[in-house]
Amino acid sequence: MLEKSNNKMIQEIKDIILSSRKKVAYEVNNTMLYAYWNVGRIIVENEQNGNIKAEYGKQIMKELSKELRKSLGSGFSVSNLFNMRKLYITYPKFQTVSGKLSWSHYCELLSIENVDERNFYEKECINSNWSVRELKRQLETSLFERLLLSEGKNNKKKVYELSKVGQTLNAPEDVLKEPYVFEFLGVKENKPILEKDLEQKLVKHIEEFLLELGKGFMFVGTQQRVTLGNTHYYVDMVFYNKILKCYVLIDLKIGQMKAEYAGQMNMYLNYYNEEINDKDDNKPIGIILCKSKKDIAIDYALGGLSNNVFSSTYTYYIPNKEQLINEVEKVLNETKKDDIEH
């Protein structure tokens, strides 16, 4: 049996082997992407850069797929060949293709027509190390649109930021989404549910909930006690965000947002700021998650508070993407109108 003094040697060997395996996997993946990109280049060049009729082009792809599958296997289906073609068209310089993402990632990304939206998801896949499964969920739940809707009239700037660097957490409001999507709970939209049951379901699906919350979130616990005088209060769910270096308190409400919820959350935040925070912690954030809210009333309820109190909604089903896009466009048009007037 090796002595403890040899632990360092063992760890060094493990680190070298694991690092080498990771490097080999990266090189293999990058080589395959380069090969598929080149296949796309050859297809486009033989189409005279798109100057042949579409129907004729489809027939060529079918014949090409048939021949390639005979000698190279099932990876050269017609749909895959079209994706290779689109990879080359979308990324005419191979240097802009990231070896950190797999071919399966790019097959999903290439389905996104909007350039800003595609750039955002690509950045997030890299920054957050999303699996293909996680990418698919974020696409299905329209994360890009939900992030844009969370910040109202800052959207014009937000579109640019999301497309260039992905989601960044520089300020408390950056953690917000509108709405939050809890489709992973399997709750039917019209089925009544108690707040405690909603909380229990979120805890049971904590991994999915953390993914939905976003970057840097760590789960602290539920029903965290706040004692003021001889009275005990309980915060539904508490998290810590390691990027913003602050506690994030979440209150779950099964109905519409009410003004008194803001006051209660403000009290919790004052307590955490004074009693729980360490000297290196930033001011805590409070998020009141409701089934619905009236924006004008919420503006008055949350306005003027010194603490970071926010309100957002949640849904049990994947929202209609077209509806979200229309809402985003409405906000962007309002922003453009304000810019012209001022």
N, C-alpha and C positions, 0 to 999 in steps of 0.2 A: 504493500500500500504506500502511495506517495505521501511524503511529509507535507505539512502546511507550507513549508518554504518553497515547495514546487508549484504552489497554486498560481503564482505569477507566470511561470513558464507555461503552464497548461492554458491559461487565459490568453497569453500571447499567441500560442499556436492556434487556438480557436478563432481568435480575431483575424489572423492571417488567412485561414481557410475560408471563413465566412465572407471576408472581404473579397477574396479571389472568386468565390462562387457568384457573388453579387456582380462583380465586374464581368465575368463570363456571360451571365444572364443578360446584362445590359448590352454587351457587344453582340450577342446572338440576336437579341430583339432589334437592335439598331440596324444590323445587317439585313434582317428580314424586311424591315420597313424600307430600307434603301432599295431592296430588290423589288418590292411591290410598287414603290414610287417610279422605278425605272420601267416596270411593266406598263404603268399608266402613261409614262412619257412615250414609249414606243407606240401604244395604241393611238394616242393623240396625234403623233407625228404621221402615222399611217392613215389617219383620217384627214390629212392635209389641214391640220389644225381646225377641225370641225366643219370643213367645207364639203362634206358629203351628206347626202340625205339621211335623215334620222332613221327611217325604216331600213335603209340599206345598212346603216351602222349597227342596228340591232341584230340583223341577220349575220353580219360579220362576227359580232360578239358571241352569238350562239355557236357558230362554227369554231371559233377560236377556243371557246370553253370546252367544247367536245373533244378537240384534239389535245389540249393541254391536260385535261383530266385523264386521258388515256395513259399519258406518260408521267404526269406529275401528281396525280391524285385529286381528291375532292375539293381542295382549297381553291380551285379555279372555276367556281361556278360563275354563271353569268352575272349574278348580283355582286360577287366579289370582284370580278373584272371591272364592273362599272364603278365600284368603290376605289379600285386602284387608279382608274382613269380620273376620278374626281379628286383623289389625293394629289395627283400631279397638277391638276388645274387649280386646286385650292391653295397648294403650297408649291408654286413654280420653282422655288429655291429650296432644295432639300435641307439646308441648314436650319430652316424654320420649323422642321419637323422634330419633335422632342423624342429622344430615345428613352425617356422616362415613362412614356405611354406605350401601351401595346397596340397591335393592329386592331384588336377588338374595341379599344377605346376610340380609335380613329374612325372605325365604322359607325359608331354612335355619333361622334362629333360631326362627321361629314353629312349627316342628315339634317343639320341645323343650317338653314339658309341665311339667317341674319348674321352678319359678320361680327358685330359687337357681342351678340349672344354666344356665338361659337367660341370667340376668343376668351370670354369669361369662363365658360365651362372647361376649356382647355387649361387655363391658368389654375382653376380650382382643382382639377384632377392632379396637377403637378404639386401645387402648394399643400393640398390636404391629403395627398396620397390616396385618392378615391379608387376603389376597385371599380370594375365595369358595372357591377350590380349597384353600387352606390351612385355612380354616374347616371344610370338609367332611372333610378328613383328621383334624383334631383331634376332630371329632365321632365319626368312625368308630373312632378309636383310644381313645375315652373318656378324654380328657385330664382332665376334671373329677374323675372317680372315681380316676384314677391319682394325681393330686396329693393327694387326700384320704387315700389308702392309704399315702402316703409318710411320713406323720408320726404314725402310730399314734394315741395317745390325745389328741392335740391337735385331733382332727378336728372336734369341736363348734365350737370357735373358728374353725377353718379354713374350715368351710362359710360362716360369716358373712363372713369376710374375702374369700373368693373371690367371693361374690355381690355384695359392695359395691364392691370395688376391683379385682377380677381378681387375677392372680398377682403377688405382690410379692416382691422379693429383699432382705430385710433381714438375714437370717442365713444361714450356710452351708447348713443343712438345707433351706432354701427352694428350692434348685436340684433337689432330688430328685424322682423319679417312681417309681412301682412298679406295673407293670413299665415298662421302656423298650420301645418297639415299633419293630422294624426291618423291617416288611413291605416297605419300599421296596427292600430288597436282593434280593428274589425268591428267597430261600433256602427250600427245602422243610423243614418242621419236623423230619422224621426223618432228614434227610440229614446225615451227618457232615461237619464242617468244621473246619479247623485254625485256631488263634488268629490266625496271620499272615494267613490268607486272609480271615477276618472283618475284620481291621484294614484290609486292602487294599480290601475292598468298601465299608467305611465311608468311607474316603478318596475312593474313586471317586464316592460319593454324598454328598459332604461338605455340600452345600447342604441335602439332606433331613435329614442327621444334625444339623446345626446347628439346624434347625427343631425337631427332636425334643428336643434338649438344652434349648432354651428361650431366654429373653431374655438378651441381652448377651454371648453367647458368640462368641469369635473364635478361629479355628484357629491354633495355633502350629506343630505338627508331630507326626510319629510317631517312635517309637524314639529319644526324647530321652535322651542319655547322662547318667548319673550316675556319677561316678568317686569311689570311696572307697578311698584307699590306692592299690594297684596293680590294683584290681578294677573293671571296668566293668559297670554295670547299665543297663538301658534301660526307660524308661517308655513304654508302648504308645502313648498319645496324650496330648498336652498342649494345653490351651486356656487362654484368658484371659477372665475375665468382667469386662467394663468397668463393670458396675453394682456388683458386690461388690468390684471392684478387687483381684482375686487370681487366681493361677494355679489351674487345675483339672486335676488329673492323673487319667487314666483307665487302669485296667488291665483288660484283657479276658480272661475265663476261660471256656472252653467247657464246664466241668463245674460241680460244686457248690462253693459257697464253703467255703474251708478257713481255719482260724485263722491259719496261717502267712502267708496273703496280707495280713492286716491288719498284721503286723509289717513285711513288706516295704514296703507302702505308707507306713507310718509313717516308715520310714527315708528314703524318697523325699521326703516332706514336710519332714523335718528338713533335708535337703540344700537343697531349694528355699528354705526359710525363711532359711537361713544364707548360701547362695552365690548364689542367683538373684534373690531379691526385691530391688526397689528400696526406698528408705526410705518411699515412699508406698503401697507394696503391703501389703495385709492378708495374714494367714496363708493359705497355700494350702489347697486342698480336695482330698481324694483320694476317688475313687469306684471301687470294685471291682465291675465288672459281671460277674455270673455267670449261668449257665443256671438255677441253682436255689440255694436256701439254706435252712438250718434256723434259724428265728428265735432259738430259745433259745441255740444254740451261738454264733450271731453276736453276741448281746447280751454274752456273756462275752468273745468275741474283741475286740470293739470298745470295751467298757466301760473307763473309766479312762484312756484315751489322751488326752494333752493336745492332740494334733493333730485336725484335722477329717477323720476317716476314716469313710467310709460304704460300705455295701454295698447293691446293688440287683440286680434280675434283669432279663433281657431276653427278648423273644420274637420269633420271625420271622413271626408272623401276628397279625392284629388280634384282640385278646382278646374273649371273650364278655362283652358289656355287662351282661347280666343277672347273670352270676356276679360281676362287679366290684361291681355295685350291692349284691348280697347281702353281699359282704365289707365294704363300706362300712357298711351297716346293722348288721352284727355289731359292728364297732368302735364305732359310735355308741351302740349299746345297752350295750356294756361301759363306755363313758364315762359314760353316764347312770346305770348301776348303781353305779359308783364314786362319782359325785357324791352319790347318795342315802346310801351307806354312810358317807361322810365329812361 
